[in-house]
Amino acid sequence: MEFIGDVLKKITITKKDEAGNSETKELNLTQVVSPEMNPTFKRTSPIADSVRALPNTDYTYELDINETDGVAKGLDYSSKKVNSTVNTNTIITIPVPDFCVEPR
């Protein structure tokens, strides 16, 4: 999508009567594109039974962005991932702390 936010556009309307005479009118139109997101983050493996991290265990998480295109509020559909109509070259960085086990 080329523009996000409020964009003022001009449109031209022309009408003709039965005699073939035409009348042209220029109007302003405000296009509103306001995407929204509702990200969710959950552990998928191993199942999140415990909040404690176990050593030598790989954990898998799923991040759903749930982003709308912002064109028709309440009527547009969200994309679980980054909505391709809104974003280009999106980078999501999730900082992960080093796992440290103190020696016994």
Phi and psi in radians as a Rosetta constraint file:
Dihedral C 1 N 2 CA 2 C 2 CIRCULARHARMONIC -1.335 0.35
Dihedral N 2 CA 2 C 2 N 3 CIRCULARHARMONIC -0.631 0.35
Dihedral C 2 N 3 CA 3 C 3 CIRCULARHARMONIC -2.237 0.35
Dihedral N 3 CA 3 C 3 N 4 CIRCULARHARMONIC 2.349 0.35
Dihedral C 3 N 4 CA 4 C 4 CIRCULARHARMONIC -2.051 0.35
Dihedral N 4 CA 4 C 4 N 5 CIRCULARHARMONIC 2.390 0.35
Dihedral C 4 N 5 CA 5 C 5 CIRCULARHARMONIC 1.868 0.35
Dihedral N 5 CA 5 C 5 N 6 CIRCULARHARMONIC -2.710 0.35
Dihedral C 5 N 6 CA 6 C 6 CIRCULARHARMONIC -1.667 0.35
Dihedral N 6 CA 6 C 6 N 7 CIRCULARHARMONIC 2.166 0.35
Dihedral C 6 N 7 CA 7 C 7 CIRCULARHARMONIC -2.181 0.35
Dihedral N 7 CA 7 C 7 N 8 CIRCULARHARMONIC 2.163 0.35
Dihedral C 7 N 8 CA 8 C 8 CIRCULARHARMONIC -1.475 0.35
Dihedral N 8 CA 8 C 8 N 9 CIRCULARHARMONIC 2.219 0.35
Dihedral C 8 N 9 CA 9 C 9 CIRCULARHARMONIC -2.201 0.35
Dihedral N 9 CA 9 C 9 N 10 CIRCULARHARMONIC 2.660 0.35
Dihedral C 9 N 10 CA 10 C 10 CIRCULARHARMONIC -1.890 0.35
Dihedral N 10 CA 10 C 10 N 11 CIRCULARHARMONIC 2.351 0.35
Dihedral C 10 N 11 CA 11 C 11 CIRCULARHARMONIC -2.142 0.35
Dihedral N 11 CA 11 C 11 N 12 CIRCULARHARMONIC 2.619 0.35
Dihedral C 11 N 12 CA 12 C 12 CIRCULARHARMONIC -2.029 0.35
Dihedral N 12 CA 12 C 12 N 13 CIRCULARHARMONIC 2.241 0.35
Dihedral C 12 N 13 CA 13 C 13 CIRCULARHARMONIC -2.017 0.35
Dihedral N 13 CA 13 C 13 N 14 CIRCULARHARMONIC 2.282 0.35
Dihedral C 13 N 14 CA 14 C 14 CIRCULARHARMONIC -2.185 0.35
Dihedral N 14 CA 14 C 14 N 15 CIRCULARHARMONIC 2.322 0.35
Dihedral C 14 N 15 CA 15 C 15 CIRCULARHARMONIC -2.229 0.35
Dihedral N 15 CA 15 C 15 N 16 CIRCULARHARMONIC 2.608 0.35
Dihedral C 15 N 16 CA 16 C 16 CIRCULARHARMONIC -2.081 0.35
Dihedral N 16 CA 16 C 16 N 17 CIRCULARHARMONIC 2.458 0.35
Dihedral C 16 N 17 CA 17 C 17 CIRCULARHARMONIC -1.591 0.35
Dihedral N 17 CA 17 C 17 N 18 CIRCULARHARMONIC -3.112 0.35
Dihedral C 17 N 18 CA 18 C 18 CIRCULARHARMONIC -1.099 0.35
Dihedral N 18 CA 18 C 18 N 19 CIRCULARHARMONIC -0.462 0.35
Dihedral C 18 N 19 CA 19 C 19 CIRCULARHARMONIC -1.447 0.35
Dihedral N 19 CA 19 C 19 N 20 CIRCULARHARMONIC -0.090 0.35
Dihedral C 19 N 20 CA 20 C 20 CIRCULARHARMONIC 1.627 0.35
Dihedral N 20 CA 20 C 20 N 21 CIRCULARHARMONIC 0.012 0.35
Dihedral C 20 N 21 CA 21 C 21 CIRCULARHARMONIC -1.314 0.35
Dihedral N 21 CA 21 C 21 N 22 CIRCULARHARMONIC 2.436 0.35
Dihedral C 21 N 22 CA 22 C 22 CIRCULARHARMONIC -2.021 0.35
Dihedral N 22 CA 22 C 22 N 23 CIRCULARHARMONIC 2.618 0.35
Dihedral C 22 N 23 CA 23 C 23 CIRCULARHARMONIC -2.259 0.35
Dihedral N 23 CA 23 C 23 N 24 CIRCULARHARMONIC 2.288 0.35
Dihedral C 23 N 24 CA 24 C 24 CIRCULARHARMONIC -2.034 0.35
Dihedral N 24 CA 24 C 24 N 25 CIRCULARHARMONIC 2.429 0.35
Dihedral C 24 N 25 CA 25 C 25 CIRCULARHARMONIC -2.360 0.35
Dihedral N 25 CA 25 C 25 N 26 CIRCULARHARMONIC 2.408 0.35
Dihedral C 25 N 26 CA 26 C 26 CIRCULARHARMONIC -1.841 0.35
Dihedral N 26 CA 26 C 26 N 27 CIRCULARHARMONIC 2.292 0.35
Dihedral C 26 N 27 CA 27 C 27 CIRCULARHARMONIC -2.196 0.35
Dihedral N 27 CA 27 C 27 N 28 CIRCULARHARMONIC 2.669 0.35
Dihedral C 27 N 28 CA 28 C 28 CIRCULARHARMONIC -1.617 0.35
Dihedral N 28 CA 28 C 28 N 29 CIRCULARHARMONIC 2.447 0.35
Dihedral C 28 N 29 CA 29 C 29 CIRCULARHARMONIC -2.315 0.35
Dihedral N 29 CA 29 C 29 N 30 CIRCULARHARMONIC 2.238 0.35
Dihedral C 29 N 30 CA 30 C 30 CIRCULARHARMONIC -1.753 0.35
Dihedral N 30 CA 30 C 30 N 31 CIRCULARHARMONIC 2.068 0.35
Dihedral C 30 N 31 CA 31 C 31 CIRCULARHARMONIC -1.631 0.35
Dihedral N 31 CA 31 C 31 N 32 CIRCULARHARMONIC 2.199 0.35
Dihedral C 31 N 32 CA 32 C 32 CIRCULARHARMONIC -1.969 0.35
Dihedral N 32 CA 32 C 32 N 33 CIRCULARHARMONIC 2.077 0.35
Dihedral C 32 N 33 CA 33 C 33 CIRCULARHARMONIC -2.140 0.35
Dihedral N 33 CA 33 C 33 N 34 CIRCULARHARMONIC 1.955 0.35
Dihedral C 33 N 34 CA 34 C 34 CIRCULARHARMONIC -2.351 0.35
Dihedral N 34 CA 34 C 34 N 35 CIRCULARHARMONIC 1.406 0.35
Dihedral C 34 N 35 CA 35 C 35 CIRCULARHARMONIC -1.170 0.35
Dihedral N 35 CA 35 C 35 N 36 CIRCULARHARMONIC 2.619 0.35
Dihedral C 35 N 36 CA 36 C 36 CIRCULARHARMONIC -2.274 0.35
Dihedral N 36 CA 36 C 36 N 37 CIRCULARHARMONIC 2.730 0.35
Dihedral C 36 N 37 CA 37 C 37 CIRCULARHARMONIC -2.422 0.35
Dihedral N 37 CA 37 C 37 N 38 CIRCULARHARMONIC 2.677 0.35
Dihedral C 37 N 38 CA 38 C 38 CIRCULARHARMONIC -2.407 0.35
Dihedral N 38 CA 38 C 38 N 39 CIRCULARHARMONIC 1.364 0.35
Dihedral C 38 N 39 CA 39 C 39 CIRCULARHARMONIC -1.203 0.35
Dihedral N 39 CA 39 C 39 N 40 CIRCULARHARMONIC 2.509 0.35
Dihedral C 39 N 40 CA 40 C 40 CIRCULARHARMONIC -2.247 0.35
Dihedral N 40 CA 40 C 40 N 41 CIRCULARHARMONIC 2.549 0.35
Dihedral C 40 N 41 CA 41 C 41 CIRCULARHARMONIC -2.349 0.35
Dihedral N 41 CA 41 C 41 N 42 CIRCULARHARMONIC 2.166 0.35
Dihedral C 41 N 42 CA 42 C 42 CIRCULARHARMONIC -2.525 0.35
Dihedral N 42 CA 42 C 42 N 43 CIRCULARHARMONIC 2.640 0.35
Dihedral C 42 N 43 CA 43 C 43 CIRCULARHARMONIC -1.478 0.35
Dihedral N 43 CA 43 C 43 N 44 CIRCULARHARMONIC 2.298 0.35
Dihedral C 43 N 44 CA 44 C 44 CIRCULARHARMONIC -1.876 0.35
Dihedral N 44 CA 44 C 44 N 45 CIRCULARHARMONIC -0.403 0.35
Dihedral C 44 N 45 CA 45 C 45 CIRCULARHARMONIC -2.714 0.35
Dihedral N 45 CA 45 C 45 N 46 CIRCULARHARMONIC 2.322 0.35
Dihedral C 45 N 46 CA 46 C 46 CIRCULARHARMONIC -1.144 0.35
Dihedral N 46 CA 46 C 46 N 47 CIRCULARHARMONIC 2.810 0.35
Dihedral C 46 N 47 CA 47 C 47 CIRCULARHARMONIC -0.928 0.35
Dihedral N 47 CA 47 C 47 N 48 CIRCULARHARMONIC 2.425 0.35
Dihedral C 47 N 48 CA 48 C 48 CIRCULARHARMONIC -1.307 0.35
Dihedral N 48 CA 48 C 48 N 49 CIRCULARHARMONIC 1.207 0.35
Dihedral C 48 N 49 CA 49 C 49 CIRCULARHARMONIC -1.449 0.35
Dihedral N 49 CA 49 C 49 N 50 CIRCULARHARMONIC -0.453 0.35
Dihedral C 49 N 50 CA 50 C 50 CIRCULARHARMONIC -2.360 0.35
Dihedral N 50 CA 50 C 50 N 51 CIRCULARHARMONIC 2.607 0.35
Dihedral C 50 N 51 CA 51 C 51 CIRCULARHARMONIC -1.546 0.35
Dihedral N 51 CA 51 C 51 N 52 CIRCULARHARMONIC -0.186 0.35
Dihedral C 51 N 52 CA 52 C 52 CIRCULARHARMONIC -1.342 0.35
Dihedral N 52 CA 52 C 52 N 53 CIRCULARHARMONIC 2.394 0.35
Dihedral C 52 N 53 CA 53 C 53 CIRCULARHARMONIC -1.547 0.35
Dihedral N 53 CA 53 C 53 N 54 CIRCULARHARMONIC 2.373 0.35
Dihedral C 53 N 54 CA 54 C 54 CIRCULARHARMONIC -1.772 0.35
Dihedral N 54 CA 54 C 54 N 55 CIRCULARHARMONIC 2.462 0.35
Dihedral C 54 N 55 CA 55 C 55 CIRCULARHARMONIC -1.172 0.35
Dihedral N 55 CA 55 C 55 N 56 CIRCULARHARMONIC 2.689 0.35
Dihedral C 55 N 56 CA 56 C 56 CIRCULARHARMONIC 0.973 0.35
Dihedral N 56 CA 56 C 56 N 57 CIRCULARHARMONIC 0.610 0.35
Dihedral C 56 N 57 CA 57 C 57 CIRCULARHARMONIC -2.199 0.35
Dihedral N 57 CA 57 C 57 N 58 CIRCULARHARMONIC 2.251 0.35
Dihedral C 57 N 58 CA 58 C 58 CIRCULARHARMONIC -1.511 0.35
Dihedral N 58 CA 58 C 58 N 59 CIRCULARHARMONIC 2.372 0.35
Dihedral C 58 N 59 CA 59 C 59 CIRCULARHARMONIC -2.018 0.35
Dihedral N 59 CA 59 C 59 N 60 CIRCULARHARMONIC 2.437 0.35
Dihedral C 59 N 60 CA 60 C 60 CIRCULARHARMONIC -2.079 0.35
Dihedral N 60 CA 60 C 60 N 61 CIRCULARHARMONIC 2.291 0.35
Dihedral C 60 N 61 CA 61 C 61 CIRCULARHARMONIC -2.115 0.35
Dihedral N 61 CA 61 C 61 N 62 CIRCULARHARMONIC 2.701 0.35
Dihedral C 61 N 62 CA 62 C 62 CIRCULARHARMONIC -2.139 0.35
Dihedral N 62 CA 62 C 62 N 63 CIRCULARHARMONIC 2.248 0.35
Dihedral C 62 N 63 CA 63 C 63 CIRCULARHARMONIC -1.972 0.35
Dihedral N 63 CA 63 C 63 N 64 CIRCULARHARMONIC 2.030 0.35
Dihedral C 63 N 64 CA 64 C 64 CIRCULARHARMONIC -1.835 0.35
Dihedral N 64 CA 64 C 64 N 65 CIRCULARHARMONIC 2.174 0.35
Dihedral C 64 N 65 CA 65 C 65 CIRCULARHARMONIC -1.381 0.35
Dihedral N 65 CA 65 C 65 N 66 CIRCULARHARMONIC -0.635 0.35
Dihedral C 65 N 66 CA 66 C 66 CIRCULARHARMONIC 0.924 0.35
Dihedral N 66 CA 66 C 66 N 67 CIRCULARHARMONIC 1.012 0.35
Dihedral C 66 N 67 CA 67 C 67 CIRCULARHARMONIC -1.790 0.35
Dihedral N 67 CA 67 C 67 N 68 CIRCULARHARMONIC 2.352 0.35
Dihedral C 67 N 68 CA 68 C 68 CIRCULARHARMONIC -1.589 0.35
Dihedral N 68 CA 68 C 68 N 69 CIRCULARHARMONIC 2.879 0.35
Dihedral C 68 N 69 CA 69 C 69 CIRCULARHARMONIC -1.418 0.35
Dihedral N 69 CA 69 C 69 N 70 CIRCULARHARMONIC -0.260 0.35
Dihedral C 69 N 70 CA 70 C 70 CIRCULARHARMONIC 1.382 0.35
Dihedral N 70 CA 70 C 70 N 71 CIRCULARHARMONIC 0.198 0.35
Dihedral C 70 N 71 CA 71 C 71 CIRCULARHARMONIC -1.516 0.35
Dihedral N 71 CA 71 C 71 N 72 CIRCULARHARMONIC -0.764 0.35
Dihedral C 71 N 72 CA 72 C 72 CIRCULARHARMONIC -2.258 0.35
Dihedral N 72 CA 72 C 72 N 73 CIRCULARHARMONIC 1.568 0.35
Dihedral C 72 N 73 CA 73 C 73 CIRCULARHARMONIC -0.937 0.35
Dihedral N 73 CA 73 C 73 N 74 CIRCULARHARMONIC 2.226 0.35
Dihedral C 73 N 74 CA 74 C 74 CIRCULARHARMONIC 1.522 0.35
Dihedral N 74 CA 74 C 74 N 75 CIRCULARHARMONIC -0.310 0.35
Dihedral C 74 N 75 CA 75 C 75 CIRCULARHARMONIC -2.003 0.35
Dihedral N 75 CA 75 C 75 N 76 CIRCULARHARMONIC -0.229 0.35
Dihedral C 75 N 76 CA 76 C 76 CIRCULARHARMONIC -1.513 0.35
Dihedral N 76 CA 76 C 76 N 77 CIRCULARHARMONIC 2.695 0.35
Dihedral C 76 N 77 CA 77 C 77 CIRCULARHARMONIC -1.751 0.35
Dihedral N 77 CA 77 C 77 N 78 CIRCULARHARMONIC 2.491 0.35
Dihedral C 77 N 78 CA 78 C 78 CIRCULARHARMONIC -1.551 0.35
Dihedral N 78 CA 78 C 78 N 79 CIRCULARHARMONIC 2.706 0.35
Dihedral C 78 N 79 CA 79 C 79 CIRCULARHARMONIC -1.843 0.35
Dihedral N 79 CA 79 C 79 N 80 CIRCULARHARMONIC 2.315 0.35
Dihedral C 79 N 80 CA 80 C 80 CIRCULARHARMONIC -1.031 0.35
Dihedral N 80 CA 80 C 80 N 81 CIRCULARHARMONIC -0.622 0.35
Dihedral C 80 N 81 CA 81 C 81 CIRCULARHARMONIC -1.680 0.35
Dihedral N 81 CA 81 C 81 N 82 CIRCULARHARMONIC -2.954 0.35
Dihedral C 81 N 82 CA 82 C 82 CIRCULARHARMONIC -1.134 0.35
Dihedral N 82 CA 82 C 82 N 83 CIRCULARHARMONIC 2.258 0.35
Dihedral C 82 N 83 CA 83 C 83 CIRCULARHARMONIC -1.205 0.35
Dihedral N 83 CA 83 C 83 N 84 CIRCULARHARMONIC 2.033 0.35
Dihedral C 83 N 84 CA 84 C 84 CIRCULARHARMONIC -1.144 0.35
Dihedral N 84 CA 84 C 84 N 85 CIRCULARHARMONIC -0.371 0.35
Dihedral C 84 N 85 CA 85 C 85 CIRCULARHARMONIC -1.361 0.35
Dihedral N 85 CA 85 C 85 N 86 CIRCULARHARMONIC -0.285 0.35
Dihedral C 85 N 86 CA 86 C 86 CIRCULARHARMONIC -1.793 0.35
Dihedral N 86 CA 86 C 86 N 87 CIRCULARHARMONIC -0.838 0.35
Dihedral C 86 N 87 CA 87 C 87 CIRCULARHARMONIC -1.894 0.35
Dihedral N 87 CA 87 C 87 N 88 CIRCULARHARMONIC 2.537 0.35
Dihedral C 87 N 88 CA 88 C 88 CIRCULARHARMONIC -2.298 0.35
Dihedral N 88 CA 88 C 88 N 89 CIRCULARHARMONIC 2.490 0.35
Dihedral C 88 N 89 CA 89 C 89 CIRCULARHARMONIC 1.017 0.35
Dihedral N 89 CA 89 C 89 N 90 CIRCULARHARMONIC 0.675 0.35
Dihedral C 89 N 90 CA 90 C 90 CIRCULARHARMONIC -1.291 0.35
Dihedral N 90 CA 90 C 90 N 91 CIRCULARHARMONIC 2.364 0.35
Dihedral C 90 N 91 CA 91 C 91 CIRCULARHARMONIC -2.151 0.35
Dihedral N 91 CA 91 C 91 N 92 CIRCULARHARMONIC 2.227 0.35
Dihedral C 91 N 92 CA 92 C 92 CIRCULARHARMONIC -2.005 0.35
Dihedral N 92 CA 92 C 92 N 93 CIRCULARHARMONIC 2.124 0.35
Dihedral C 92 N 93 CA 93 C 93 CIRCULARHARMONIC -1.950 0.35
Dihedral N 93 CA 93 C 93 N 94 CIRCULARHARMONIC 2.206 0.35
Dihedral C 93 N 94 CA 94 C 94 CIRCULARHARMONIC -2.026 0.35
Dihedral N 94 CA 94 C 94 N 95 CIRCULARHARMONIC 1.870 0.35
Dihedral C 94 N 95 CA 95 C 95 CIRCULARHARMONIC -1.227 0.35
Dihedral N 95 CA 95 C 95 N 96 CIRCULARHARMONIC 2.349 0.35
Dihedral C 95 N 96 CA 96 C 96 CIRCULARHARMONIC -2.161 0.35
Dihedral N 96 CA 96 C 96 N 97 CIRCULARHARMONIC 2.146 0.35
Dihedral C 96 N 97 CA 97 C 97 CIRCULARHARMONIC -1.209 0.35
Dihedral N 97 CA 97 C 97 N 98 CIRCULARHARMONIC 2.652 0.35
Dihedral C 97 N 98 CA 98 C 98 CIRCULARHARMONIC -1.124 0.35
Dihedral N 98 CA 98 C 98 N 99 CIRCULARHARMONIC 2.463 0.35
Dihedral C 98 N 99 CA 99 C 99 CIRCULARHARMONIC -1.577 0.35
Dihedral N 99 CA 99 C 99 N 100 CIRCULARHARMONIC 2.163 0.35
Dihedral C 99 N 100 CA 100 C 100 CIRCULARHARMONIC -2.232 0.35
Dihedral N 100 CA 100 C 100 N 101 CIRCULARHARMONIC 2.209 0.35
Dihedral C 100 N 101 CA 101 C 101 CIRCULARHARMONIC -1.954 0.35
Dihedral N 101 CA 101 C 101 N 102 CIRCULARHARMONIC 2.157 0.35
Dihedral C 101 N 102 CA 102 C 102 CIRCULARHARMONIC -1.301 0.35
Dihedral N 102 CA 102 C 102 N 103 CIRCULARHARMONIC 2.405 0.35
Dihedral C 102 N 103 CA 103 C 103 CIRCULARHARMONIC -1.150 0.35
Dihedral N 103 CA 103 C 103 N 104 CIRCULARHARMONIC 2.609 0.35
